[in-house]
């Protein structure tokens, strides 16, 4: 088993993929993958990576990617352990791939990634709390405090109540048909 991931430029990764010498494995969560990904990439979310049973044809290299390459780099030991032979990381991730002028599949109708939705909602609530606190009554500052406490709790426990609420929002419900 390999223990490191070797960086590959988007051009090098594309050449290996076109020559069928490699397979691209996207470790982002399903909502992120649904919104934008490299055509032909396999979706193997990091949250369930060990259960995904990565099966790669013999003789093919594995190139891991995420949005920017940071998540892949932070988990390189975990990812590399799942690969028998050479393992690589796409420099710059999907963002780097697109910045190199290479095509991505994008579904603008797919909801924004859940983390971005949480960031937007939290930011709006904090701004509303501050604005209402200064404009009407200091008690409204509690909204900002509550959101801040919720973010700390989410970071410490891995449970985000706001993400749970947003997941139930109408725009996040995919219709079958």
Beta strands, then each sheet from edge to edge (+ up, - down):
strand 1: 6-8
strand 2: 22-26
strand 3: 36-37
strand 4: 42-43
strand 5: 61-65
strand 6: 87-90
strand 7: 105-106
sheet 1: 1+ 6+ 5+ 2+ 4+
sheet 2: 3+ 7-
end
